[in-house]
Amino acid sequence: MAKDTADDIESTAVEAPDLEAAGAAVPKHGFFVRLYTGTGAFEVIGRRKMWYAISGLIVLACIVSIALKGFTFGIDFEGGTKVGMPVAGQNGTATTQQVEDVFSKTLGKPPESVVLVGNGSSATVQIRSEALNNEQTEKLRTALFDAFQPKGSDGQASKDVISDSAVSETWGDQITKKALIALAVFLVLAAIYITFRYERYMAMSALLTLVFDLVVTAGVYSIVGFEVTPATVIGLLTILGFSLYDTVIVFDKVEENTHGFEHTTRRTFAEHANLAVNQTFMRSINTSLISVLPIIALIVVAVWLLGVGTLMDLALVQLVGVIVGTYSSIFFATPLLVTLRERTDLVRTHTRRVLNRRKGSASKSDAGDIVTGGAADLDEAADAVPAEAAIGGIPAVGSKPAPGARPARPSSTRAGRPTGKRSTRGR
């Protein structure tokens, strides 16, 4: 017989009554048990059209928002003047509306934004406006001091605690160009690594996944209106690296499962890939959770304790990116890889062989009758066992192996002999 027949003889060497009893006695496992063990039979690849539709809608919404709404760029990109002042003062606690009223009354125009940073007595109010000259800046500082009498760390009211900084439009243009160059360099280096590390279809899928992550993360910033700063760009490069890492983990398992797949007819290429996704589910979730916890801690520190806007910008893009990267590595990268590989003659021919074998074995009404026919029929007898048996420790040799099932070989190595007994013939 062919090599695939020999493989299946070894993995189906249990008598027909034992197979039927094993299939009937399969225990039912809970969702979290199946998720943790990687044998949960979660169908991801088989439903890839649904994931494509969901991913397409997400990308479409992001592109529309970017085209129509654009981004809220920070002062480092657009240029302008930023004024900061403690909210606690001799005249009480300043509110953002009061500060905006003082700004408009003093300069005759409203500020671009007034936000409160931090919490409690250490909170500060940040005013951002278009570029102001020295005279306008000094006039605004005087008006703010007269209105609120802000206090310094020593508890004394002082005009010196009102800070100001200005960024020219030229500097903003330079920052934008450097950010784009950094992003392009990262994508080029990632493309080179993936191209040499994997075969071309994996490389194409991984690169398209990076583009997906980039577009969706940028789209979320556009939709929600988060401010884009240099820290955002740094965080974006970080999460693209995380997404690539997560994709590589899944692809390594796919590569391991599909090694020599064309020599057996137990599973199609798509089923091997789906098994790899199931086996790496828990690792991807754990990696994401471990990454999210310090990011949330960073947000807490930035918002409620220190009031540092840079930390907030860095944490926000990382939080969004980790979520997007985890989704794309499971529900976009691997399904895309399978779609590309199924266009090749090798995978199409192998899939046809697997389906033809299952179609032929489905016409057999009794697995016991097939088994007694000898080794030649064991290749088809395998398909008489329920796929769910794999979860209970019995090989998944049904009409279609459970997507997340990990076949277990019985101890017997001879067809038609009781499990656990070794043949002594020929000794």
Residue pairs with C-beta under 8 A, 6 or more apart in sequence:
1 9
1 375
1 376
1 379
3 263
3 264
4 263
4 264
4 265
4 266
4 379
5 375
5 376
5 378
5 379
7 264
7 266
8 264
8 266
8 378
8 379
8 382
8 397
9 375
9 378
9 379
9 415
10 409
10 413
11 266
11 382
11 395
11 397
11 407
11 409
11 410
12 19
12 378
12 381
12 382
12 385
12 395
12 397
12 415
13 378
13 410
13 412
13 413
13 414
13 415
13 416
13 417
13 419
14 22
14 394
14 410
14 412
14 419
15 368
15 371
15 416
15 418
16 366
16 367
16 368
16 369
16 370
16 371
16 372
16 381
16 384
17 368
18 419
19 367
19 384
19 385
19 394
20 367
20 368
22 385
22 389
22 392
22 394
23 385
23 386
23 388
23 389
23 394
25 392
26 386
26 388
26 389
26 391
26 392
26 394
27 391
27 392
29 37
29 39
29 40
29 391
31 40
33 40
34 40
34 41
34 42
34 391
34 404
35 42
35 281
35 282
35 285
36 282
38 278
38 279
38 280
38 281
38 282
38 404
38 406
39 278
39 390
39 391
39 402
39 404
39 405
39 406
40 278
40 281
40 404
41 278
41 387
41 388
41 391
41 402
41 403
41 404
41 405
42 277
42 278
42 281
42 403
42 404
43 274
43 403
44 51
44 274
44 277
44 278
44 330
44 331
44 334
44 335
44 403
45 270
45 271
45 273
45 274
45 277
45 334
45 335
45 338
45 403
46 270
46 274
46 403
48 335
48 338
48 339
51 331
51 332
51 335
52 335
54 331
55 212
55 328
55 331
55 332
58 216
58 219
59 212
59 215
59 216
59 219
61 219
61 223
62 215
62 216
62 218
62 219
62 220
62 222
62 223
63 215
63 219
65 219
65 222
65 223
66 218
66 219
66 222
69 222
69 223
70 222
71 218
71 221
71 222
71 228
72 221
72 225
72 226
72 227
72 228
73 172
73 227
73 228
74 227
74 228
74 229
74 230
74 232
74 313
75 81
75 82
75 128
75 167
75 172
76 167
76 171
76 172
76 175
76 229
76 230
77 172
77 175
77 176
77 228
77 229
77 230
78 169
78 172
79 131
79 167
79 168
79 169
79 170
79 171
79 172
80 112
80 128
80 129
80 130
80 131
80 166
80 167
81 128
81 129
81 130
81 131
81 132
81 137
81 164
81 165
81 166
81 167
82 126
82 127
82 128
82 164
82 165
82 166
82 167
83 126
83 127
83 129
83 137
83 140
83 141
83 144
83 162
83 163
83 164
84 124
84 125
84 126
84 127
84 162
84 163
84 164
85 94
85 99
85 124
85 125
85 127
85 144
85 148
85 150
85 161
85 162
85 163
86 122
86 123
86 124
86 125
86 150
86 151
86 152
86 161
87 93
87 94
87 95
87 116
87 123
87 124
87 125
87 150
88 121
88 123
88 150
88 151
89 148
89 149
89 150
89 151
89 157
90 148
90 149
90 151
90 157
91 147
91 148
91 149
92 148
94 125
94 147
94 148
94 150
96 114
96 115
96 116
96 125
98 147
98 148
99 114
99 125
99 127
99 144
99 148
100 110
100 111
100 114
102 143
102 144
102 147
102 148
103 110
103 111
103 114
103 127
103 129
103 140
103 143
104 110
104 111
105 143
106 139
106 140
106 143
107 129
107 132
107 136
107 139
107 140
111 127
111 128
111 129
112 128
112 129
112 130
113 126
113 127
113 128
114 125
114 126
114 127
114 128
115 125
115 126
115 128
116 123
116 124
116 125
116 126
117 123
117 124
117 125
117 126
117 303
117 307
117 308
117 309
118 124
118 303
118 304
118 305
118 306
118 307
119 303
119 304
119 305
119 307
122 307
123 307
124 307
126 309
131 166
131 168
131 169
132 140
132 166
137 164
137 166
141 159
141 162
141 164
142 159
144 150
144 162
145 157
145 159
145 162
149 157
150 157
150 158
150 161
150 162
151 157
151 158
151 161
152 158
152 160
152 161
175 230
179 230
179 233
182 233
182 237
183 214
183 233
183 236
183 237
186 237
186 240
186 241
187 207
187 210
190 206
190 207
190 210
190 240
190 244
191 203
191 207
194 202
194 203
194 206
194 207
194 244
195 203
197 203
197 248
198 206
198 251
198 255
201 337
201 340
201 341
202 251
202 254
202 255
202 337
204 340
205 247
205 251
205 333
205 334
205 336
205 337
205 340
206 244
206 247
206 248
206 251
206 333
208 333
208 336
209 243
209 247
209 328
209 329
209 332
209 333
209 336
210 240
210 243
210 244
212 328
212 332
213 239
213 240
213 243
213 321
213 324
213 325
213 328
214 236
214 240
216 324
216 328
217 236
217 239
217 317
217 320
217 321
217 324
220 226
220 320
220 324
221 228
221 232
221 317
221 320
226 232
226 313
226 316
226 317
227 313
229 309
229 310
229 313
231 310
231 311
231 313
231 314
231 317
232 313
232 314
232 316
232 317
234 314
235 313
235 314
235 315
235 316
235 317
235 318
235 321
236 317
236 321
238 318
238 321
239 317
239 318
239 320
239 321
239 322
239 324
239 325
240 321
240 325
242 291
242 321
242 322
242 325
243 321
243 324
243 325
243 328
243 329
246 284
246 287
246 288
246 325
246 326
246 329
247 328
247 329
247 333
249 280
249 283
249 284
249 287
249 329
250 276
250 277
250 280
250 284
250 329
250 330
250 333
250 334
251 333
251 334
251 337
253 276
253 277
253 279
253 280
254 272
254 273
254 276
254 334
254 337
256 276
257 272
257 273
257 275
257 276
257 279
258 269
258 272
258 273
258 276
261 267
261 269
261 272
261 350
262 346
262 350
265 350
265 353
265 354
265 357
265 379
266 354
266 382
266 397
266 401
266 407
267 275
267 354
267 401
268 347
268 350
268 351
268 354
268 355
269 338
269 341
269 342
269 347
269 350
269 351
270 338
270 342
270 351
271 400
271 401
271 403
273 334
273 337
273 338
274 403
274 404
275 401
275 403
275 404
275 405
275 406
276 334
277 330
277 334
278 403
278 404
279 404
279 406
280 330
281 330
284 326
284 329
284 330
285 326
287 326
288 322
288 323
288 325
288 326
291 318
291 322
292 319
292 322
292 323
295 315
295 318
295 319
295 322
296 315
296 319
298 311
298 314
298 315
298 318
299 311
299 312
299 315
299 316
299 319
301 308
301 311
302 308
302 309
302 310
302 311
302 312
302 315
303 312
341 347
342 348
342 351
357 379
357 380
357 383
358 383
358 399
358 400
360 380
361 370
361 380
361 381
361 382
361 383
361 384
361 399
362 383
362 399
364 370
364 380
364 381
364 383
364 384
366 384
367 381
367 384
367 385
370 377
370 378
370 380
370 381
370 384
371 377
371 378
371 381
371 415
371 416
372 416
374 415
375 415
378 415
382 395
382 397
383 397
383 398
383 399
384 397
384 398
385 394
385 395
385 396
385 397
385 398
386 398
387 396
387 398
387 399
387 400
387 401
387 402
387 405
388 396
388 398
388 402
389 395
389 396
389 397
389 398
390 396
390 401
390 402
390 405
390 406
390 407
390 408
391 402
391 405
393 408
394 408
394 410
395 407
395 408
395 409
395 410
396 402
396 405
396 407
397 407
401 407
410 419
410 420
411 419
411 420
412 418
412 419
412 420
412 421
412 422
413 422
413 423
414 422
414 423
417 423
